Amino acid sequence: MGGWYWIGVCVGLGAAAGVLVAGVLTGLLSAARAALFASAAIAGVVGAAIGFGIDAAEPGGLATVIGGLVGAVAGALGATQVVLGALRRGGTRGGVAVLVGGGAIVLGALALVPVVGYLEALALPAIGARLRRRTPDKHAGLRTLARD
């Protein structure tokens, strides 16, 4: 396999790590912005570490480190919106963390398939952005009460 394969694996494993970090950390923090920034920062460090680990064993160079970092941040940004939405709709923190952790394991396994790691890093932020657009306003129900 060439370097492009290992870069894709790093991107996919980084995305899976970002989803895992976002699932655990978003459940612990109550503020949405703090959860978003903290999970992106911690996931970026984990993704870079994954890239360094794979770079030591396989070809890819600095691109594997950057790929792991970018994939982790993309995974964290996408998963944070999903976790916040699940918690807003009544999911328990532990249950959401376990389910998102299981999803992260599946994403990590899929990262070993050629090209899928790149697709994961593209799809996760797109899913998060779509969920964010569909989120209703915080006080949308109060407008109907103001009508007399």
Backbone bond lengths (Angstrom), bond angles and torsions (degrees), N, CA, C in turn:
res aa  C-N    CA-C-N  psi(-1)  N-CA   C-N-CA  omega(-1)  CA-C   N-CA-C  phi
1 M - - - 1.444 - - 1.523 108.77 -
2 G 1.299 115.12 148.91 1.448 120.54 -179.20 1.521 112.31 -89.21
3 G 1.317 114.43 179.12 1.452 120.12 179.11 1.511 112.80 -63.06
4 W 1.343 118.22 -31.57 1.460 121.15 -179.70 1.530 111.16 -60.91
5 Y 1.342 116.63 -34.28 1.466 119.79 179.50 1.527 110.19 -65.96
6 W 1.335 116.65 -45.99 1.455 119.71 -176.98 1.524 111.82 -70.58
7 I 1.313 116.67 -30.77 1.463 119.20 173.84 1.527 109.42 -64.54
8 G 1.331 117.50 -43.38 1.461 121.52 177.14 1.514 112.53 -62.61
9 V 1.331 116.66 -38.35 1.464 120.27 176.87 1.524 109.87 -63.81
10 C 1.330 116.93 -42.28 1.471 120.13 178.11 1.518 111.71 -63.60
11 V 1.318 116.13 -40.98 1.470 119.69 178.18 1.526 109.82 -62.94
12 G 1.316 117.25 -45.62 1.463 120.90 -179.18 1.511 113.27 -67.33
13 L 1.344 117.20 -42.73 1.465 119.85 177.57 1.522 110.81 -67.57
14 G 1.330 116.52 -35.37 1.456 119.53 175.00 1.518 111.63 -63.90
15 A 1.337 116.78 -41.29 1.464 120.36 177.53 1.526 110.63 -62.90
16 A 1.324 116.70 -40.91 1.466 120.02 178.01 1.524 110.76 -64.60
17 A 1.329 116.83 -40.10 1.465 120.06 177.40 1.528 110.90 -65.62
18 G 1.328 116.93 -37.76 1.452 120.25 177.06 1.518 112.42 -63.94
19 V 1.314 116.43 -39.16 1.470 120.62 177.18 1.522 109.77 -65.30
20 L 1.317 117.58 -42.73 1.457 121.21 -179.90 1.523 111.18 -64.22
21 V 1.319 117.15 -46.66 1.467 120.83 179.13 1.525 110.57 -62.53
22 A 1.312 117.29 -43.50 1.469 120.51 179.54 1.523 110.94 -64.26
23 G 1.319 117.84 -38.28 1.454 120.92 179.78 1.510 112.64 -64.97
24 V 1.305 116.76 -38.92 1.464 120.25 -178.93 1.522 111.08 -80.75
25 L 1.325 116.76 -45.93 1.451 120.78 -172.69 1.527 112.98 -74.49
26 T 1.308 117.85 -36.37 1.462 120.38 179.55 1.515 110.79 -66.12
27 G 1.320 117.13 -32.00 1.456 120.04 176.26 1.516 112.69 -69.50
28 L 1.340 116.88 -25.42 1.463 120.18 -178.87 1.527 112.99 -85.75
29 L 1.322 116.60 -34.10 1.467 120.58 -177.95 1.518 109.82 -94.55
30 S 1.317 116.42 139.76 1.454 119.11 -177.79 1.531 112.49 -90.37
31 A 1.316 118.39 -28.22 1.461 121.51 -179.35 1.524 110.01 -83.09
32 A 1.326 116.50 132.01 1.461 121.13 -175.23 1.522 112.09 -66.58
33 R 1.327 117.39 -44.55 1.469 119.32 -179.11 1.514 111.91 -66.97
34 A 1.312 116.57 -40.18 1.463 119.61 178.38 1.520 110.45 -62.83
35 A 1.321 116.67 -40.43 1.462 120.67 178.19 1.515 110.95 -64.77
36 L 1.324 116.84 -40.77 1.460 121.17 -179.44 1.524 111.46 -63.89
37 F 1.324 117.15 -50.01 1.462 120.28 -177.76 1.523 112.28 -70.39
38 A 1.326 117.01 -40.45 1.464 119.60 -179.51 1.523 111.29 -66.81
39 S 1.324 116.81 -42.52 1.468 118.40 -179.59 1.523 110.94 -68.45
40 A 1.336 118.47 -36.02 1.461 120.33 177.71 1.531 110.83 -66.54
41 A 1.328 117.10 -40.62 1.466 120.23 -179.08 1.534 111.64 -68.10
42 I 1.308 116.53 -47.19 1.465 119.65 -178.91 1.521 110.73 -67.68
43 A 1.318 116.82 -40.23 1.459 120.32 178.32 1.525 110.87 -64.65
44 G 1.329 117.76 -36.05 1.457 120.55 177.31 1.519 112.32 -61.67
45 V 1.312 116.51 -40.56 1.467 120.81 177.56 1.533 110.28 -66.01
46 V 1.321 116.28 -43.63 1.468 120.20 179.05 1.527 110.86 -64.45
47 G 1.331 117.04 -42.12 1.465 121.14 178.97 1.517 112.07 -63.56
48 A 1.330 116.74 -40.71 1.463 120.08 177.22 1.530 110.80 -64.83
49 A 1.326 116.57 -37.61 1.467 119.96 177.20 1.529 110.96 -65.21
50 I 1.316 117.38 -38.34 1.468 120.95 176.17 1.526 109.37 -62.58
51 G 1.324 116.30 -43.26 1.459 120.37 178.52 1.515 112.43 -62.34
52 F 1.334 117.31 -42.42 1.464 120.20 176.86 1.519 111.42 -62.87
53 G 1.334 116.38 -40.79 1.464 120.07 -179.78 1.516 112.43 -63.92
54 I 1.311 116.56 -43.10 1.464 119.38 179.92 1.522 110.84 -73.72
55 D 1.341 117.61 -32.95 1.457 120.84 178.66 1.523 111.16 -64.24
56 A 1.316 117.45 -31.62 1.461 120.23 179.34 1.522 112.17 -68.83
57 A 1.329 117.21 -26.86 1.463 120.61 -175.44 1.524 113.46 -103.33
58 E 1.322 118.39 -30.10 1.458 122.22 -173.20 1.525 110.75 -130.93
59 P 1.340 117.76 163.25 1.459 119.53 179.22 1.522 111.61 -71.59
60 G 1.311 115.37 155.20 1.462 119.63 177.99 1.511 111.01 154.78
61 G 1.304 117.62 -32.64 1.449 122.42 176.56 1.513 113.23 68.22
62 L 1.311 114.66 -146.55 1.458 121.40 -177.86 1.522 111.87 -65.19
63 A 1.309 117.53 -23.98 1.470 120.91 -179.89 1.524 111.55 -63.74
64 T 1.322 118.75 -30.78 1.468 119.86 177.38 1.523 110.71 -68.63
65 V 1.325 116.73 -37.91 1.463 120.04 178.85 1.528 109.86 -67.26
66 I 1.323 116.21 -46.13 1.464 120.21 179.06 1.526 110.51 -64.86
67 G 1.315 117.16 -39.57 1.462 121.10 177.94 1.517 112.11 -62.19
68 G 1.332 117.36 -43.60 1.460 120.67 177.30 1.514 112.07 -63.66
69 L 1.327 116.17 -39.56 1.457 121.21 179.14 1.525 111.27 -65.80
70 V 1.317 116.78 -48.75 1.468 121.17 -179.23 1.533 110.87 -64.78
71 G 1.319 116.97 -42.82 1.460 120.29 178.74 1.516 112.43 -62.52
72 A 1.335 116.74 -39.51 1.462 120.49 -179.38 1.520 111.52 -67.42
73 V 1.318 116.53 -43.16 1.464 119.45 179.12 1.531 110.15 -66.00
74 A 1.324 117.15 -41.08 1.465 120.33 178.39 1.529 110.95 -63.46
75 G 1.310 117.07 -42.62 1.463 120.55 178.28 1.512 112.53 -64.23
76 A 1.328 116.59 -40.66 1.464 120.29 179.69 1.526 111.53 -67.14
77 L 1.332 116.48 -41.22 1.466 119.43 -179.93 1.524 111.73 -65.16
78 G 1.321 116.73 -40.05 1.462 119.58 179.38 1.514 113.04 -72.19
79 A 1.319 116.81 -41.51 1.464 120.29 -175.85 1.519 112.32 -74.27
80 T 1.322 117.95 -28.79 1.459 119.79 179.82 1.518 110.91 -60.66
81 Q 1.325 117.43 -40.75 1.462 120.33 178.59 1.527 111.59 -64.65
82 V 1.313 116.16 -39.12 1.470 120.36 179.17 1.524 110.37 -65.34
83 V 1.335 116.45 -45.17 1.465 120.54 -178.42 1.528 110.71 -66.46
84 L 1.327 117.56 -44.01 1.464 119.95 178.24 1.524 111.46 -61.18
85 G 1.324 117.15 -39.92 1.458 120.56 177.46 1.522 112.19 -64.98
86 A 1.325 116.80 -40.32 1.465 120.13 178.95 1.524 111.01 -66.62
87 L 1.325 117.15 -40.04 1.462 120.08 178.64 1.525 111.17 -69.58
88 R 1.322 117.54 -36.19 1.459 121.91 178.55 1.526 110.66 -64.87
89 R 1.301 116.95 -31.43 1.470 120.76 -176.98 1.528 112.85 -90.78
90 G 1.328 117.13 7.63 1.451 119.66 172.58 1.515 116.06 108.31
91 G 1.307 119.06 6.00 1.464 120.85 177.49 1.516 110.91 -71.24
92 T 1.310 116.27 146.82 1.458 119.57 177.11 1.522 109.69 -79.90
93 R 1.315 115.72 152.02 1.463 120.28 -177.06 1.528 111.36 -62.71
94 G 1.304 117.53 -43.82 1.460 121.01 179.98 1.515 112.47 -67.04
95 G 1.321 116.36 -42.92 1.464 120.10 -179.83 1.514 112.16 -64.77
96 V 1.328 116.55 -42.13 1.460 120.13 178.69 1.522 110.27 -65.37
97 A 1.331 117.01 -41.28 1.468 120.26 179.51 1.522 111.57 -62.81
98 V 1.326 117.37 -40.33 1.467 120.48 179.33 1.525 110.81 -66.94
99 L 1.320 117.27 -44.21 1.459 119.93 -179.43 1.532 111.96 -66.94
100 V 1.317 117.23 -41.68 1.459 120.07 178.05 1.520 110.37 -68.08
101 G 1.325 117.85 -35.56 1.462 120.94 175.44 1.524 112.03 -63.11
102 G 1.319 116.84 -39.66 1.467 120.33 175.07 1.518 111.73 -63.89
103 G 1.329 115.82 -39.68 1.461 119.59 176.04 1.520 111.93 -64.27
104 A 1.329 116.75 -36.02 1.467 120.64 177.87 1.525 111.34 -65.55
105 I 1.313 117.03 -36.42 1.470 120.09 177.38 1.526 110.12 -65.09
106 V 1.322 116.54 -41.62 1.473 120.29 177.88 1.527 110.35 -64.22
107 L 1.331 117.41 -42.63 1.464 120.39 177.76 1.525 111.55 -62.48
108 G 1.319 116.94 -38.36 1.460 120.67 177.62 1.519 112.30 -64.24
109 A 1.322 116.51 -38.91 1.473 119.85 177.96 1.526 110.48 -69.49
110 L 1.331 116.74 -38.41 1.466 119.78 179.46 1.529 111.87 -69.27
111 A 1.329 117.40 -21.93 1.464 120.47 179.90 1.521 112.07 -64.76
112 L 1.317 117.99 -19.96 1.462 121.33 179.84 1.523 112.61 -77.53
113 V 1.328 117.07 -13.27 1.458 121.39 176.33 1.528 107.71 -79.92
114 P 1.335 118.52 130.65 1.465 119.25 -178.61 1.529 112.58 -54.99
115 V 1.309 116.25 136.55 1.461 128.54 176.07 1.535 112.99 76.09
116 V 1.308 119.83 -19.66 1.466 121.24 -176.84 1.526 111.19 -67.02
117 G 1.321 117.98 -32.45 1.465 120.54 177.93 1.515 111.87 -60.31
118 Y 1.332 116.41 -41.14 1.463 120.19 177.18 1.530 110.48 -63.92
119 L 1.325 116.57 -40.34 1.462 120.74 -178.65 1.526 111.84 -67.73
120 E 1.328 116.40 -34.56 1.459 120.10 177.30 1.522 110.46 -61.67
121 A 1.332 116.17 -44.46 1.466 119.97 -178.09 1.526 111.76 -67.27
122 L 1.313 117.43 -25.60 1.464 120.10 176.39 1.525 112.08 -82.93
123 A 1.324 116.64 -36.98 1.462 120.71 -173.49 1.529 112.96 -77.53
124 L 1.322 118.53 -37.59 1.464 119.87 -174.29 1.522 113.66 -63.18
125 P 1.336 120.41 -46.91 1.477 117.68 176.60 1.527 112.67 -66.99
126 A 1.320 117.37 -30.83 1.464 119.95 178.18 1.530 110.46 -65.79
127 I 1.312 116.81 -39.82 1.465 120.81 177.16 1.524 110.15 -65.09
128 G 1.344 116.64 -43.80 1.460 120.24 178.35 1.513 112.39 -62.23
129 A 1.339 117.21 -41.30 1.468 120.51 179.05 1.522 111.25 -66.07
130 R 1.313 116.43 -38.34 1.462 119.88 179.10 1.530 111.16 -65.83
131 L 1.323 116.33 -41.08 1.461 119.55 177.82 1.522 111.28 -66.75
132 R 1.313 116.94 -36.03 1.463 120.10 179.88 1.527 110.86 -66.65
133 R 1.328 117.64 -38.50 1.459 120.62 178.56 1.527 111.36 -67.64
134 R 1.320 116.94 -32.77 1.461 120.49 -176.93 1.522 112.92 -83.21
135 T 1.327 118.31 -7.35 1.446 121.45 -179.70 1.523 109.85 -70.26
136 P 1.318 118.33 126.53 1.462 119.55 -179.83 1.526 111.08 -70.25
137 D 1.347 115.13 161.33 1.455 119.87 176.68 1.516 109.49 -61.19
138 K 1.314 115.46 153.12 1.454 120.59 -175.03 1.526 112.17 -63.94
139 H 1.311 117.20 -37.37 1.465 120.85 -176.32 1.519 111.59 -116.08
140 A 1.304 117.16 36.43 1.463 120.28 -177.25 1.524 112.08 -65.10
141 G 1.312 118.94 -30.32 1.446 121.12 -177.61 1.518 113.36 -74.79
142 L 1.320 118.17 -20.08 1.446 120.41 -178.91 1.520 112.99 -72.30
143 R 1.315 117.23 -23.01 1.456 119.58 178.45 1.522 111.48 -64.87
144 T 1.292 117.72 -34.61 1.460 119.76 -179.66 1.523 111.15 -72.95
145 L 1.315 118.22 -26.73 1.458 120.49 178.48 1.533 111.51 -75.35
146 A 1.334 117.52 -24.65 1.462 120.27 -177.90 1.532 111.88 -74.47
147 R 1.299 117.83 -18.76 1.478 120.32 -179.91 1.532 109.95 -77.24
148 D 1.298 116.37 126.40 1.477 119.62 178.03 1.495 111.99 -116.38
